């Protein structure tokens, strides 16, 4: 069967796809996918809370000394769509390069796509720097936001965004994962930029990480 770009699917194709997904959910879950929006929302919220005690989450908390009594939270947000045409898109980005520590806007995006499409591997994403060619105003806004995030959090951020008809929406941000080499460069550069003090920089490079670096 020939591969087809998801943006080339017709309305009839999408209707067929929805029918197949619904049949698959019923087969695997033993009940039909709920059609009521409130039931869908509560199912999604319940899935987040339900994941708090799965094996992977328990191991992660144990590794990073996070007490399970802290609990978790769910954000409910209005939906925005990155798949409404060529003035829309989605991406994931870092405020600096997490591999080598360079102070550059780093990440990937897809035109006319939802966030899941960026990581699904169906289409090949473009470097976020190329967004400047497609949507210069959106790129400029993201670059501004990137700097605001670092000034606020005092650390390198890993964030997700959606552009709907040229308007940039931020979905989430968190401290970015990084290599040992990048961590060292991040902390040294941020001291020079007066974002953090030298004691904070030292604390961000634990001994076992320096072993990895050396």
C-alpha positions, 0 to 999 in steps of 0.5 A, spaced: 500 500 500 502 506 497 504 511 503 500 518 503 501 524 506 496 525 512 494 532 509 492 529 502 486 525 506 479 527 503 473 528 507 471 521 505 478 518 507 477 521 514 470 519 515 473 512 514 479 513 518 474 515 524 470 509 523 476 504 523 479 508 530 472 507 533 472 500 531 479 498 534 477 502 541 471 498 541 475 491 540 480 493 545 477 496 550 470 492 550 466 498 549 464 504 544 468 510 545 464 516 548 460 521 544 459 526 549 464 531 550 464 531 558 465 523 558 471 524 553 474 530 558 473 526 564 476 520 561 482 524 559 482 527 566 482 520 569 487 517 565 492 522 567 490 521 575 490 513 573 497 513 571 500 516 577 501 509 580 503 506 574 510 502 574 514 507 570 511 513 574 513 509 581 520 508 578 521 515 576 519 518 583 524 513 587 530 515 582 528 523 583 526 523 590 519 525 589 514 523 594 508 520 591 504 524 597 505 530 592 500 528 588 499 530 580 495 535 577 491 536 570 491 542 566 484 543 562 485 547 556 481 550 550 484 546 543 487 550 538 489 547 531 495 547 527 492 543 521 488 549 518 492 550 513 499 553 511 499 559 516 498 554 521 503 548 524 506 545 531 513 544 534 517 542 540 523 546 541 528 548 546 531 555 548 538 553 547 541 547 544 540 541 549 546 537 545 552 541 545 549 547 549 550 552 544 545 559 545 541 558 539 533 556 538 533 549 537 527 544 535 523 542 530 516 544 527 511 541 521 507 546 517 499 544 517 500 539 523 498 537 530 503 536 535 502 529 535 504 529 528 511 532 529 513 526 533 509 521 530 514 520 524 509 520 519 512 526 516 519 529 517 519 535 521 523 541 519 528 545 524 525 550 528 530 555 525 526 554 518 520 557 521 523 564 519 522 563 512 515 560 512 512 565 518 517 570 519 512 574 524 510 567 528 518 566 528 519 573 531 514 572 537 517 565 538 524 568 539 521 573 544 517 568 548 524 563 548 527 569 552 522 571 556 521 563 559 529 563 560 528 570 564 523 567 568 525 560 569 532 561 570 533 555 566 533 552 559 526 550 557 523 545 553 516 547 550 511 545 545 507 550 541 502 551 536 500 556 530 493 557 528 492 561 522 498 565 524 497 566 531 502 563 536 499 559 542 504 556 548 502 549 550 507 547 555 514 548 558 518 545 562 526 544 564 529 541 558 533 535 559 540 536 557 547 532 556 553 533 561 557 537 556 550 542 555 549 542 562 556 545 563 556 550 558 548 552 560 550 554 567 557 557 565 553 561 560 548 563 564 552 566 570 556 570 564 549 573 562 547 574 570 541 569 569 544 565 575 549 566 580 555 561 581 553 557 586 546 555 582 551 553 576 555 549 581 549 545 583 546 544 576 552 540 575 552 534 580 558 529 581 556 523 577 554 528 571 561 530 571 564 523 571 560 522 565 563 528 562 570 526 563 
